[in-house]
Amino acid sequence: MTDNKAKETESTRESEAQKPAGWIKPAIEFGSLIAFFVAFQLGGIYAATVTFMVAHPLSMIAAKKLLGHIAKMQWFTLVVVLLMGGLTLWLQDETFVKMKLTVINSIFASILLFGLVTNRLYVKTLMGSALEMPDHVWRVFTRNLISFFLASAALNEFIWRSFSTDTWVTFKTFGYLGLFLTFMIGHGPLFAKYMPEED
């Protein structure tokens, strides 16, 4: 009995040791965005565009190596980043890189809306392992997320068309992230009801 407990304790310690540090995941997710902001401050929008086009695939490689997997959304984002960034550099028109956030949010909203109409809860597929919510709650959260994505797309269009590139870069780097964190924190009480209990 004592030997079994010792083995379980040793196994737990080994699994905990193999887990990546808590800062690694956010560093991977937001590293390319911070690199974009720094490159813009140093070299302007085209330098920032090139930096982001390089940093995003590097973040995917880091995710595979350190976290063991690459999220599906990262693959989708990579396609949009390379497409809009490539057009920006080829045509020397910063409009395309500014519209990237609009395109990504609009497509995310469309995918989730299609899922609702066809009774597919894509958000549940992505987050179901962390939250055990009934389907009607997932539908409410999905509708809210669709509204957030559409509102973010509209806000991005308003900002890049109405303000300077500096203002837009600040919004893209910090404003959008702040809005998303606020959105998720606002759903904290809802998530708390369905968080799986740990032994």
C-alpha positions in Angstrom: 0.0 0.0 0.0 2.8 2.4 1.0 4.7 1.5 -2.2 1.6 2.3 -4.3 1.3 5.7 -2.7 4.9 6.4 -3.2 4.7 5.4 -6.9 1.6 7.7 -7.3 3.4 10.6 -5.7 6.4 10.1 -7.9 4.2 9.8 -11.0 2.4 13.0 -10.0 5.7 14.9 -9.5 7.0 13.7 -12.9 3.8 14.8 -14.7 4.0 18.2 -13.0 7.6 18.5 -13.9 6.8 17.8 -17.5 4.1 20.5 -17.6 5.3 23.7 -19.3 5.6 26.8 -17.0 2.5 28.9 -16.7 4.0 31.8 -18.6 4.9 29.9 -21.7 1.4 29.7 -23.2 0.6 33.4 -23.0 4.1 34.2 -24.1 3.6 32.1 -27.3 0.1 33.5 -27.9 1.0 37.2 -27.5 4.7 37.2 -28.4 4.1 37.8 -32.1 1.7 40.6 -31.3 4.3 42.3 -29.0 6.9 41.8 -31.7 4.6 43.6 -34.2 4.2 46.5 -31.8 7.9 46.9 -31.1 8.8 46.6 -34.8 6.3 49.3 -35.6 7.9 51.6 -33.1 11.3 51.0 -34.5 10.6 50.8 -38.3 7.1 51.6 -39.2 4.1 49.6 -40.4 5.9 47.7 -43.2 8.6 46.5 -40.9 6.0 45.5 -38.4 4.1 43.6 -41.1 7.2 41.6 -42.0 8.0 40.9 -38.3 4.5 39.6 -37.7 4.6 37.4 -40.8 7.8 35.8 -39.4 6.9 35.8 -35.7 3.5 34.1 -36.1 4.9 30.8 -37.7 7.7 30.9 -35.2 5.1 31.0 -32.4 3.4 28.0 -33.9 6.7 26.1 -34.0 7.2 27.0 -30.3 3.7 25.9 -29.5 4.4 22.5 -31.1 7.7 22.0 -29.3 6.7 23.4 -25.8 3.0 22.7 -25.6 2.8 19.6 -27.8 0.2 20.9 -30.2 -0.8 23.8 -32.5 -4.3 25.2 -32.1 -6.5 25.1 -35.2 -7.1 28.8 -35.0 -3.4 29.4 -35.3 -3.4 27.7 -38.7 -6.3 29.8 -39.8 -4.7 32.9 -38.5 -1.5 32.0 -40.3 -3.3 31.9 -43.7 -4.9 35.4 -43.1 -1.6 36.8 -41.8 0.4 35.7 -44.8 -2.4 36.7 -47.3 -3.1 40.2 -45.9 0.6 40.8 -45.0 1.7 39.7 -48.5 -0.8 42.1 -50.1 0.4 44.9 -47.8 4.0 44.4 -48.8 3.4 43.7 -52.5 1.1 46.7 -53.1 2.8 48.9 -50.5 -0.7 49.6 -49.1 -1.2 49.4 -45.3 -4.9 49.0 -45.8 -4.7 45.3 -46.0 -2.8 44.7 -42.8 -5.2 47.0 -41.0 -8.2 45.0 -42.3 -6.7 41.7 -41.1 -8.4 42.0 -37.7 -11.7 42.8 -39.4 -11.4 39.7 -41.7 -10.4 37.3 -38.9 -13.2 38.5 -36.6 -15.8 38.4 -39.4 -14.8 34.9 -40.4 -14.8 33.6 -36.8 -18.3 35.1 -36.3 -19.5 33.5 -39.6 -18.1 30.1 -38.6 -19.8 30.2 -35.2 -23.1 31.4 -36.7 -23.0 28.6 -39.2 -22.4 26.2 -36.4 -25.5 27.5 -34.5 -27.7 27.2 -37.5 -26.5 23.7 -38.2 -26.6 22.7 -34.5 -22.8 22.4 -34.3 -21.2 23.9 -31.1 -17.7 24.7 -32.3 -16.8 26.6 -29.1 -17.8 23.5 -27.1 -15.4 21.4 -29.2 -12.6 23.8 -28.3 -13.4 24.5 -24.7 -15.4 21.4 -23.6 -12.5 19.8 -21.8 -12.2 22.8 -19.5 -15.9 23.5 -19.0 -18.8 21.0 -18.6 -21.7 23.2 -19.6 -25.0 22.0 -21.0 -25.7 22.7 -24.7 -28.1 25.6 -24.1 -25.5 27.4 -22.1 -22.9 26.8 -24.9 -25.4 28.3 -27.3 -25.8 31.5 -25.2 -22.0 31.9 -24.9 -21.6 31.2 -28.7 -24.2 34.0 -29.5 -22.4 36.4 -27.2 -19.1 35.5 -28.8 -20.5 36.1 -32.3 -21.7 39.5 -31.1 -18.3 40.3 -29.7 -16.5 39.3 -33.0 -18.9 41.3 -35.1 -18.6 44.4 -32.8 -14.8 44.0 -32.8 -14.7 43.9 -36.6 -16.8 47.0 -36.8 -14.7 48.8 -34.2 -11.5 47.9 -36.0 -12.9 49.4 -39.3 -13.9 52.6 -37.5 -10.5 53.0 -35.8 -8.3 52.4 -38.8 -10.4 54.6 -41.0 -10.8 57.4 -38.5 -7.5 57.6 -36.7 -3.8 57.5 -37.3 -1.8 54.4 -37.9 -0.2 54.8 -34.4 -3.6 54.8 -32.8 -4.7 51.7 -34.7 -1.5 49.8 -33.8 -2.1 50.6 -30.1 -5.7 49.4 -30.4 -4.6 46.2 -32.2 -1.9 45.5 -29.7 -3.5 46.4 -26.4 -7.1 47.6 -27.0 -8.4 44.5 -28.7 -6.7 42.3 -26.1 -8.3 44.3 -23.3 -11.7 44.0 -24.8 -11.4 40.3 -25.2 -10.2 39.8 -21.6 -13.0 42.0 -20.4 -15.5 39.9 -22.4 -14.1 36.6 -20.9 -14.0 38.0 -17.4 -17.6 39.1 -17.7 -18.5 35.5 -18.3 -16.5 34.4 -15.3 -19.5 33.8 -13.1 -21.1 31.7 -15.8 -18.0 29.6 -16.2 -17.5 29.2 -12.5 -20.8 27.3 -12.2 -19.5 24.6 -14.6 -15.8 24.3 -13.8 -15.0 20.6 -13.2 -14.2 19.9 -9.5 -10.7 18.7 -8.8 -10.1 15.7 -6.4 
